[in-house]
Amino acid sequence: MALPTRKIGSDDVPIPGLGAMGMSGWYAGWGDTERNIATLKAAWELGCRFWDTADIYGDKRMWENEELIGQALKECNIPRKDIFLATKFGNWQNEDGSRVINGKPEYVKAACERSLKALGTDYIDLYYQHRVDKNTPIEETMGALKELQEAGKIRYVGISECSADTLRRANKVVKIAAVQIEYSLWETGPETNGLFDACKELGIAFVAYSPLGRGLISGSVKSRADLTPADNRWKHPRFSEENFPKNVELVEELAKLAKQKGVTPAQLAIAWVHAQWDGILAIPGTTRVERLKENLGSLKVTITPAEMAEIRKILDSFPRAGTRYPEAMMKDVNV
Ligand SMILES: NC(=O)c1ccc[n+]([C@@H]2O[C@H](COP(=O)([O-])OP(=O)(O)OC[C@H]3O[C@@H](n4cnc5c(N)ncnc54)[C@H](OP(=O)(O)O)[C@@H]3O)[C@@H](O)[C@H]2O)c1
């Protein structure tokens, strides 16, 4: 089945993509290899072939999620060229959970080699700097990525969680094909912090991560009791005891609108992201075939201008409560 596509560089990339992070950690329900592989296989079969991973995705272990992707490609006999494979480097996690942001050129090259090994491939389609290293000039990190591109190890260069200013500097060293930032009905920061403008001006694709608000907008987390002790969302201020009830008010309003339209909240959320402009690609995450299919159903949803205005009114009436990340991690975003 051929899905509609949007441009990343000169490639036509199918939308929506598939975020694989939750398969190997972070949220409830991770770690079921059989189910994860079945979901990846179904994604390939259904034409959902823009897959997103990172070297840090894993439960206190680096490369776990990349290895899962490599395993799925091999076990399911998925031709490598069928998948537009994106991964990320530079956000190292120690076993105790502490992190080191590293954009040093020698590290970038070593990280790429390690990810190629984990993925079981000899090239990466889109290689993002996951977090910007404040101690290494962006020009140096981008210089290393340019060399990797020239060596054929990576096809396109991306940056995740950069500021518009950093993006412009980076794009002078090497052509940036995509930025990846949180963007959803729950997080609209890039509309006003200059990132949408910079992407449009420079012809850079905008990859919207957590388009389902980490499961809140899609309704899979209805109460804090839905979060198991191992679920990382406990740490997110938007899921805190104080903020969660306020955020649920927004979700309930959006769910009413979805119901009126005869679509699911997840479908409305993904369709809304894609409706913003044709340079956006959403990468909803799921570990379940049924939800993957539901999310692909977002492609059939059209949102009228009147509905767009209504949604905007809802977003303005129910401002999001809490920051996107815990304080210790907020310092590493929009850098
Ligand atoms: N660059 C970065 O710093 C960064 C940060 C975060 C995420 N990401 C990327 O973005 C991807 C997506 O973001 P995300 O996983 O954080 O959040 P998300 O896509 O907003 O939400 C994922 C959550 O929604 C649930 N879900 C999925 N489809 C659903 C549906 N139809 N109905 C109800 N619930 C549904 C999933 O549960 P089930 O698995 O149980 O379906 C999961 O708990 C990640 O996988 C990762 O690749 C990047």
The ligand as an ORCA input file, in Angstrom:
! r2SCAN-3c Opt
* xyz 0 1
  N      13.854     13.746     19.364
  C      13.454     13.527     20.594
  O      14.009     14.041     21.560
  C      12.268     12.631     20.816
  C      11.610     12.615     22.068
  C      10.505     11.782     22.222
  C      10.082     10.997     21.156
  N      10.751     11.010     19.971
  C      10.343     10.158     18.827
  O       8.965     10.381     18.548
  C       8.274      9.148     18.558
  C       6.831      9.344     18.996
  O       6.770     10.014     20.220
  P       6.304      9.329     21.582
  O       6.366      7.862     21.445
  O       7.083     10.019     22.638
  O       4.836      9.836     21.813
  P       3.467      9.798     20.992
  O       3.660      9.293     19.647
  O       2.893     11.143     21.196
  O       2.615      8.787     21.893
  C       2.980      7.458     22.070
  C       2.044      6.873     23.092
  O       0.711      6.877     22.558
  C       0.167      5.570     22.572
  N      -0.618      5.424     21.325
  C      -0.161      5.297     20.069
  N      -1.173      5.224     19.188
  C      -2.300      5.298     19.907
  C      -3.676      5.258     19.586
  N      -4.088      5.143     18.327
  N      -4.587      5.343     20.595
  C      -4.190      5.449     21.886
  N      -2.900      5.503     22.239
  C      -1.955      5.418     21.275
  C       1.347      4.634     22.656
  O       1.014      3.470     23.371
  P       1.128      1.994     22.722
  O       2.564      1.747     22.402
  O       0.625      1.134     23.821
  O       0.260      2.020     21.513
  C       2.362      5.446     23.453
  O       2.180      5.296     24.843
  C       9.098      8.274     19.513
  O       8.834      6.898     19.325
  C      10.497      8.670     19.124
  O      10.903      7.965     17.960
  C      11.826     11.831     19.797
*
